Amino acid sequence: MDDSKVVGGKVKKPGKRGRKPAKIDLKAKLERSRQSARECRARKKLRYQYLEELVSSRERAICALREELEMYKQWCMAMDQGKIPSEIKALLTGEEQNKSQQNSSRHPKAGKTDANSNSC
């Protein structure tokens, strides 16, 4: 036998169940699709701008590090030749001054500690 049922004199065939799709206005659907595409392109543009800024900032950081590395190479070559670059001297004297300032601020009784700190 057939799977169809007879209800009230009419033959019903088994079909899709649930809610039938509403009649959607095609113009409105097309406009929503276009709007969605515009928003997608705008998001894509912003994403690419962000990535370009990120890359350029990383490139600047890399350039700065390369310059610093080149400076250190020159310092090392100078020290290998027995010369002490003035920048290193300035760094060392600056560190010594910072240490002496920290020691004097840590110990309020400066009489005995100043004599000990000069031995370094």
Secondary structure, 3 states (H helix, E strand, C coil): CCCCEEECCEEECCCCCCCCCCCCCHHHHHHHHHHHHHHHHHHHHHHHHHHHHHHHHHHHHHHHHHHHHHHHHHHHHHHHCCCCCHHHHHHHHHHHHHHHHHHHHHCCCHHHHHHHHCCC
